[in-house]
Amino acid sequence: MSLRQWLRERVLGDDATGNDRPPGVSLVNTLLNRDGSSGHALGDLYGTELPDDLAELLQRRAEVAAELLRIDVTDPRSRIGSIPRLRELLRRYPHPLVYQMLIHAYVDAERFDEARGVAFAARERRAECARSPYPEVRGEVASLREWGPAEIEELKAEHRAREGS
């Protein structure tokens, strides 16, 4: 007789018949013959438990990331040509990598004021992510670079130096 069976018989009396539960469930639930799903860490959400708004948000983020991988970012001319598409992707979901690419595309196109505007939007998105109630969204802050106006000026100077040489 196992320890679980012995405890079940002591606690439940005559209702203790049945198969012994595997160790994946709690001892109390086993003793009381309750069927329950095994628990998980506090705050962890599984795909079936996601709130509808978060599920939609994560779906859009995945779609934007997949489209982002199709853009050639190695060539400055292709980055410049992808500006309209990057802007459309930002409207669908403000992905951190889209901000990065769009800033660099504007610098390549010598549209420095627009690059500063996108850098400001990236800072605002960073603050918005930090305030999100969902850890899945708050995690984006780690990959979202905090752009300042001085950094855009540095990129401008680098770009001008490349053009001059």
Accessible surface in RSA format (square Angstrom, percent):
REM  Atomic radii and reference values for relative SASA: ProtOr
REM  Chains: A
REM  Algorithm: Lee & Richards
REM  Probe-radius: 1.40
REM  Slices: 20
REM RES _ NUM      All-atoms   Total-Side   Main-Chain    Non-polar    All polar
REM                ABS   REL    ABS   REL    ABS   REL    ABS   REL    ABS   REL
RES MET A   1   161.13  83.4  75.59  50.0  85.54 203.7  77.51  65.9  83.63 110.8
RES SER A   2    47.24  39.9  34.47  46.0  12.77  29.4  44.37  94.5   2.87   4.0
RES LEU A   3   127.23  70.9 115.65  82.7  11.58  29.1 119.60  84.0   7.63  20.5
RES ARG A   4    49.47  20.8  49.15  25.1   0.32   0.8  13.22  18.1  36.25  22.0
RES GLN A   5    63.43  35.5  62.27  45.5   1.16   2.8  11.15  23.7  52.28  39.7
RES TRP A   6   116.85  46.9 116.85  56.6   0.00   0.0  94.20  50.2  22.65  36.7
RES LEU A   7    44.27  24.7  44.27  31.7   0.00   0.0  44.27  31.1   0.00   0.0
RES ARG A   8     4.67   2.0   4.67   2.4   0.00   0.0   0.75   1.0   3.92   2.4
RES GLU A   9    80.48  46.2  72.09  54.5   8.38  20.0  22.20  42.9  58.28  47.6
RES ARG A  10   173.12  72.7 140.04  71.4  33.09  78.8  31.27  42.7 141.85  86.0
RES VAL A  11    83.52  55.0  52.39  47.4  31.14  75.0  57.79  50.2  25.73  69.8
RES LEU A  12    47.00  26.2  28.14  20.1  18.86  47.4  31.95  22.4  15.06  40.5
RES GLY A  13    41.02  50.6   0.00   N/A  41.02  50.6  33.67  92.4   7.34  16.4
RES ASP A  14   143.49 100.5 118.20 117.7  25.28  59.8  41.26  97.1 102.23 102.0
RES ASP A  15   105.26  73.7  95.25  94.8  10.02  23.7  22.56  53.1  82.71  82.5
RES ALA A  16    14.14  13.0   3.32   5.1  10.81  24.6   3.83   5.4  10.31  27.3
RES THR A  17   114.73  81.6  97.93  99.3  16.79  40.0  77.09 103.5  37.64  56.9
RES GLY A  18    56.06  69.1   0.00   N/A  56.06  69.1  35.49  97.4  20.57  46.1
RES ASN A  19   136.60  94.2 121.86 117.8  14.74  35.5  30.65  73.8 105.95 102.4
RES ASP A  20    55.68  39.0  33.66  33.5  22.02  52.1  18.57  43.7  37.11  37.0
RES ARG A  21    58.28  24.5  51.47  26.2   6.81  16.2  11.54  15.8  46.73  28.3
RES PRO A  22    90.78  66.2  83.29  75.9   7.49  27.2  90.61  74.8   0.17   1.1
RES PRO A  23   117.90  85.9  96.28  87.8  21.62  78.6  96.72  79.9  21.18 131.6
RES GLY A  24    55.07  67.9   0.00   N/A  55.07  67.9  39.89 109.5  15.18  34.0
RES VAL A  25    34.57  22.7  25.30  22.9   9.27  22.3  29.60  25.7   4.97  13.5
RES SER A  26    58.93  49.8  43.17  57.6  15.77  36.3  50.25 107.0   8.68  12.2
RES LEU A  27    79.18  44.1  72.73  52.0   6.45  16.2  72.73  51.1   6.45  17.4
RES VAL A  28    89.82  59.1  89.48  81.0   0.34   0.8  89.71  77.9   0.11   0.3
RES ASN A  29    37.84  26.1  37.84  36.6   0.00   0.0   0.45   1.1  37.38  36.1
RES THR A  30     0.07   0.0   0.00   0.0   0.07   0.2   0.00   0.0   0.07   0.1
RES LEU A  31    22.59  12.6  22.59  16.2   0.00   0.0  22.59  15.9   0.00   0.0
RES LEU A  32    69.95  39.0  55.40  39.6  14.55  36.6  55.40  38.9  14.55  39.1
RES ASN A  33    75.53  52.1  56.69  54.8  18.84  45.4   7.09  17.1  68.44  66.1
RES ARG A  34   124.75  52.4 118.56  60.4   6.20  14.8  54.64  74.7  70.11  42.5
RES ASP A  35   127.36  89.2  92.08  91.6  35.28  83.4  38.39  90.4  88.97  88.7
RES GLY A  36    39.75  49.0   0.00   N/A  39.75  49.0  24.96  68.5  14.79  33.1
RES SER A  37   111.08  93.9  76.41 102.0  34.67  79.9  53.49 113.9  57.59  80.7
RES SER A  38    74.34  62.8  55.29  73.8  19.05  43.9  25.79  54.9  48.55  68.0
RES GLY A  39    72.92  89.9   0.00   N/A  72.92  89.9  39.27 107.8  33.65  75.4
RES HIS A  40    77.31  42.3  43.15  30.0  34.16  87.4  40.30  41.5  37.01  43.1
RES ALA A  41    64.06  58.9  45.13  69.6  18.93  43.1  56.98  80.2   7.07  18.7
RES LEU A  42   185.71 103.4 153.16 109.6  32.55  81.8 158.01 111.0  27.70  74.6
RES GLY A  43    55.63  68.6   0.00   N/A  55.63  68.6  40.43 111.0  15.20  34.0
RES ASP A  44    72.27  50.6  64.92  64.6   7.35  17.4  13.10  30.8  59.17  59.0
RES LEU A  45    69.62  38.8  44.11  31.6  25.50  64.1  44.11  31.0  25.50  68.6
RES TYR A  46   116.46  54.4 113.19  64.4   3.27   8.5  90.57  68.1  25.89  31.9
RES GLY A  47    67.14  82.8   0.00   N/A  67.14  82.8  33.96  93.2  33.18  74.3
RES THR A  48   136.77  97.3  98.97 100.3  37.81  90.1  89.47 120.2  47.31  71.5
RES GLU A  49    83.17  47.8  60.35  45.7  22.82  54.3  37.30  72.1  45.87  37.5
RES LEU A  50    40.99  22.8  25.49  18.2  15.50  39.0  25.49  17.9  15.50  41.7
RES PRO A  51    50.16  36.6  38.16  34.8  12.00  43.6  50.16  41.4   0.00   0.0
RES ASP A  52   128.75  90.2 117.48 116.9  11.27  26.6  38.80  91.3  89.95  89.7
RES ASP A  53    86.59  60.7  75.88  75.5  10.71  25.3  45.51 107.1  41.08  41.0
RES LEU A  54     0.26   0.1   0.00   0.0   0.26   0.7   0.26   0.2   0.00   0.0
RES ALA A  55    40.86  37.6  34.32  53.0   6.54  14.9  35.90  50.6   4.95  13.1
RES GLU A  56   103.33  59.3  96.61  73.1   6.72  16.0  37.22  72.0  66.11  54.0
RES LEU A  57    42.71  23.8  42.50  30.4   0.21   0.5  42.52  29.9   0.19   0.5
RES LEU A  58    36.56  20.4  32.08  23.0   4.48  11.3  32.49  22.8   4.06  10.9
RES GLN A  59   102.44  57.3  98.69  72.1   3.74   8.9  34.75  74.0  67.69  51.3
RES ARG A  60    80.08  33.6  79.92  40.7   0.15   0.4  32.27  44.1  47.81  29.0
RES ARG A  61    56.79  23.8  56.79  28.9   0.00   0.0   9.80  13.4  46.99  28.5
RES ALA A  62    59.09  54.3  46.80  72.2  12.29  28.0  54.14  76.2   4.95  13.1
RES GLU A  63    68.87  39.5  63.55  48.1   5.32  12.7  29.24  56.5  39.63  32.4
RES VAL A  64     0.00   0.0   0.00   0.0   0.00   0.0   0.00   0.0   0.00   0.0
RES ALA A  65    32.26  29.7  31.25  48.2   1.02   2.3  31.60  44.5   0.66   1.8
RES ALA A  66    44.34  40.8  37.50  57.9   6.85  15.6  41.02  57.8   3.32   8.8
RES GLU A  67    35.34  20.3  35.34  26.7   0.00   0.0   8.92  17.3  26.42  21.6
RES LEU A  68     6.23   3.5   4.96   3.5   1.27   3.2   4.96   3.5   1.27   3.4
RES LEU A  69   155.76  86.7 127.11  90.9  28.65  72.0 130.18  91.4  25.58  68.8
RES ARG A  70   161.18  67.7 126.98  64.7  34.20  81.4  58.97  80.6 102.21  61.9
RES ILE A  71    15.98   9.1   3.55   2.6  12.42  29.9   7.07   5.1   8.91  24.2
RES ASP A  72    74.93  52.5  63.39  63.1  11.54  27.3  37.09  87.3  37.84  37.7
RES VAL A  73    51.64  34.0  47.02  42.6   4.62  11.1  47.02  40.9   4.62  12.5
RES THR A  74   116.44  82.8  86.58  87.8  29.86  71.2  77.99 104.8  38.45  58.1
RES ASP A  75    46.84  32.8  44.74  44.5   2.10   5.0  18.72  44.1  28.12  28.0
RES PRO A  76    62.73  45.7  62.73  57.2   0.00   0.0  62.73  51.8   0.00   0.0
RES ARG A  77   187.37  78.7 177.80  90.6   9.57  22.8  72.79  99.5 114.58  69.4
RES SER A  78    35.27  29.8  22.67  30.3  12.60  29.0  31.44  67.0   3.83   5.4
RES ARG A  79    44.63  18.7  44.63  22.8   0.00   0.0   5.46   7.5  39.18  23.7
RES ILE A  80    62.24  35.4  57.70  43.0   4.55  11.0  57.70  41.5   4.55  12.3
RES GLY A  81    58.34  71.9   0.00   N/A  58.34  71.9  36.29  99.6  22.05  49.4
RES SER A  82    13.00  11.0   8.40  11.2   4.61  10.6  12.46  26.5   0.54   0.8
RES ILE A  83     6.74   3.8   6.74   5.0   0.00   0.0   6.74   4.9   0.00   0.0
RES PRO A  84    93.45  68.1  83.80  76.4   9.65  35.1  88.17  72.8   5.28  32.8
RES ARG A  85    91.84  38.6  85.28  43.5   6.57  15.6  42.03  57.4  49.81  30.2
RES LEU A  86     0.39   0.2   0.39   0.3   0.00   0.0   0.39   0.3   0.00   0.0
RES ARG A  87    99.39  41.7  97.00  49.4   2.38   5.7  13.50  18.5  85.89  52.1
RES GLU A  88    67.83  38.9  67.83  51.3   0.00   0.0  40.97  79.2  26.86  21.9
RES LEU A  89     0.00   0.0   0.00   0.0   0.00   0.0   0.00   0.0   0.00   0.0
RES LEU A  90    31.19  17.4  22.38  16.0   8.81  22.1  22.58  15.9   8.61  23.2
RES ARG A  91   170.77  71.7 135.93  69.3  34.84  83.0  76.48 104.5  94.28  57.1
RES ARG A  92    70.36  29.5  64.66  33.0   5.70  13.6  39.67  54.2  30.69  18.6
RES TYR A  93     0.83   0.4   0.83   0.5   0.00   0.0   0.29   0.2   0.54   0.7
RES PRO A  94    33.62  24.5  33.62  30.7   0.00   0.0  33.62  27.8   0.00   0.0
RES HIS A  95    21.28  11.6  21.28  14.8   0.00   0.0  10.99  11.3  10.29  12.0
RES PRO A  96     2.63   1.9   2.63   2.4   0.00   0.0   2.63   2.2   0.00   0.0
RES LEU A  97    95.01  52.9  94.89  67.9   0.13   0.3  94.89  66.6   0.13   0.3
RES VAL A  98     0.00   0.0   0.00   0.0   0.00   0.0   0.00   0.0   0.00   0.0
RES TYR A  99    15.89   7.4  15.89   9.0   0.00   0.0   1.38   1.0  14.51  17.9
RES GLN A 100    39.30  22.0  39.30  28.7   0.00   0.0  10.62  22.6  28.68  21.8
RES MET A 101    32.26  16.7  30.25  20.0   2.01   4.8  31.85  27.1   0.42   0.6
RES LEU A 102     2.99   1.7   2.99   2.1   0.00   0.0   2.99   2.1   0.00   0.0
RES ILE A 103     0.00   0.0   0.00   0.0   0.00   0.0   0.00   0.0   0.00   0.0
RES HIS A 104    62.23  34.0  61.90  43.0   0.33   0.8  36.48  37.6  25.75  30.0
RES ALA A 105     0.00   0.0   0.00   0.0   0.00   0.0   0.00   0.0   0.00   0.0
RES TYR A 106     5.29   2.5   5.29   3.0   0.00   0.0   0.82   0.6   4.47   5.5
RES VAL A 107     4.24   2.8   4.24   3.8   0.00   0.0   4.24   3.7   0.00   0.0
RES ASP A 108    20.30  14.2   9.80   9.8  10.50  24.8   1.06   2.5  19.24  19.2
RES ALA A 109    27.53  25.3   5.64   8.7  21.89  49.8  10.66  15.0  16.87  44.7
RES GLU A 110    85.64  49.2  66.00  49.9  19.64  46.8  14.32  27.7  71.32  58.2
RES ARG A 111    89.32  37.5  82.02  41.8   7.30  17.4  38.30  52.3  51.02  30.9
RES PHE A 112    12.51   6.3   9.69   6.0   2.81   7.3   9.69   5.9   2.81   8.1
RES ASP A 113   106.28  74.4  95.04  94.6  11.24  26.6  35.79  84.2  70.49  70.3
RES GLU A 114    68.48  39.3  61.83  46.8   6.65  15.8  39.15  75.7  29.33  23.9
RES ALA A 115     0.00   0.0   0.00   0.0   0.00   0.0   0.00   0.0   0.00   0.0
RES ARG A 116    69.66  29.2  64.53  32.9   5.13  12.2  32.19  44.0  37.47  22.7
RES GLY A 117    40.68  50.2   0.00   N/A  40.68  50.2  34.55  94.8   6.12  13.7
RES VAL A 118    18.42  12.1  16.84  15.2   1.58   3.8  18.07  15.7   0.36   1.0
RES ALA A 119     0.95   0.9   0.95   1.5   0.00   0.0   0.95   1.3   0.00   0.0
RES PHE A 120   110.06  55.1 110.06  68.2   0.00   0.0 110.06  66.7   0.00   0.0
RES ALA A 121    38.74  35.6  34.43  53.1   4.31   9.8  37.15  52.3   1.60   4.2
RES ALA A 122     0.00   0.0   0.00   0.0   0.00   0.0   0.00   0.0   0.00   0.0
RES ARG A 123    64.94  27.3  59.19  30.2   5.75  13.7  24.39  33.3  40.55  24.6
RES GLU A 124    92.54  53.1  89.86  68.0   2.68   6.4  27.31  52.8  65.23  53.3
RES ARG A 125    16.47   6.9  14.49   7.4   1.98   4.7   5.39   7.4  11.07   6.7
RES ARG A 126    62.92  26.4  62.91  32.1   0.00   0.0  10.05  13.7  52.87  32.0
RES ALA A 127    41.31  38.0  34.05  52.5   7.26  16.5  40.46  57.0   0.85   2.3
RES GLU A 128    89.18  51.2  86.43  65.4   2.76   6.6  25.52  49.4  63.66  52.0
RES CYS A 129     0.09   0.1   0.02   0.0   0.07   0.2   0.07   0.2   0.02   0.0
RES ALA A 130    58.49  53.8  38.18  58.9  20.31  46.2  41.16  58.0  17.33  45.9
RES ARG A 131   175.95  73.9 144.74  73.8  31.21  74.3  79.85 109.1  96.10  58.2
RES SER A 132    17.01  14.4   8.99  12.0   8.02  18.5  10.82  23.0   6.19   8.7
RES PRO A 133   107.47  78.3  79.98  72.9  27.49  99.9  89.63  74.0  17.84 110.9
RES TYR A 134    45.75  21.4  45.75  26.0   0.00   0.0  29.05  21.8  16.70  20.6
RES PRO A 135    68.59  50.0  59.76  54.5   8.83  32.1  60.59  50.0   8.00  49.7
RES GLU A 136    53.34  30.6  39.19  29.6  14.15  33.7  33.94  65.6  19.40  15.8
RES VAL A 137     6.07   4.0   6.07   5.5   0.00   0.0   6.07   5.3   0.00   0.0
RES ARG A 138    98.17  41.2  90.66  46.2   7.50  17.9  31.17  42.6  67.00  40.6
RES GLY A 139    46.41  57.2   0.00   N/A  46.41  57.2  35.45  97.3  10.96  24.6
RES GLU A 140    11.01   6.3   7.91   6.0   3.10   7.4  10.43  20.2   0.58   0.5
RES VAL A 141    30.10  19.8  29.74  26.9   0.36   0.9  29.74  25.8   0.36   1.0
RES ALA A 142   101.28  93.1  56.84  87.7  44.44 101.1  69.05  97.2  32.24  85.4
RES SER A 143    67.36  56.9  47.50  63.4  19.86  45.8  48.59 103.5  18.77  26.3
RES LEU A 144     2.48   1.4   0.29   0.2   2.19   5.5   0.64   0.4   1.84   5.0
RES ARG A 145   102.85  43.2  92.76  47.3  10.09  24.0  42.15  57.6  60.70  36.8
RES GLU A 146   104.10  59.8  87.55  66.2  16.56  39.4  23.72  45.9  80.38  65.6
RES TRP A 147     0.54   0.2   0.54   0.3   0.00   0.0   0.53   0.3   0.02   0.0
RES GLY A 148    19.74  24.3   0.00   N/A  19.74  24.3  18.98  52.1   0.77   1.7
RES PRO A 149    80.94  59.0  79.45  72.4   1.49   5.4  80.93  66.8   0.01   0.1
RES ALA A 150    68.76  63.2  60.41  93.2   8.35  19.0  66.12  93.1   2.64   7.0
RES GLU A 151    45.51  26.1  44.61  33.7   0.90   2.2  22.57  43.7  22.94  18.7
RES ILE A 152     0.00   0.0   0.00   0.0   0.00   0.0   0.00   0.0   0.00   0.0
RES GLU A 153    77.96  44.8  74.01  56.0   3.95   9.4  44.32  85.7  33.64  27.5
RES GLU A 154   104.56  60.0  99.85  75.5   4.71  11.2  38.22  73.9  66.34  54.2
RES LEU A 155    32.71  18.2  32.29  23.1   0.43   1.1  32.29  22.7   0.43   1.1
RES LYS A 156    57.77  28.2  57.77  35.4   0.00   0.0  17.44  15.7  40.32  43.0
RES ALA A 157    62.33  57.3  51.46  79.4  10.88  24.7  58.14  81.9   4.19  11.1
RES GLU A 158    96.44  55.4  91.38  69.1   5.07  12.1  38.60  74.7  57.84  47.2
RES HIS A 159    12.60   6.9  12.60   8.8   0.00   0.0  11.28  11.6   1.32   1.5
RES ARG A 160   119.32  50.1 111.42  56.8   7.90  18.8  48.34  66.1  70.98  43.0
RES ALA A 161    66.04  60.7  48.56  74.9  17.48  39.8  60.52  85.2   5.52  14.6
RES ARG A 162   148.41  62.3 132.92  67.8  15.49  36.9  71.56  97.8  76.86  46.6
RES GLU A 163   112.26  64.5  82.33  62.3  29.93  71.3  21.53  41.6  90.73  74.1
RES GLY A 164    70.56  87.0   0.00   N/A  70.56  87.0  37.14 101.9  33.42  74.9
RES SER A 165   125.02 105.6  61.05  81.5  63.97 147.4  76.11 162.1  48.91  68.5
END  Absolute sums over single chains surface
CHAIN  1 A    10437.7       8313.5       2124.2       5892.8       4544.9
END  Absolute sums over all chains
TOTAL         10437.7       8313.5       2124.2       5892.8       4544.9
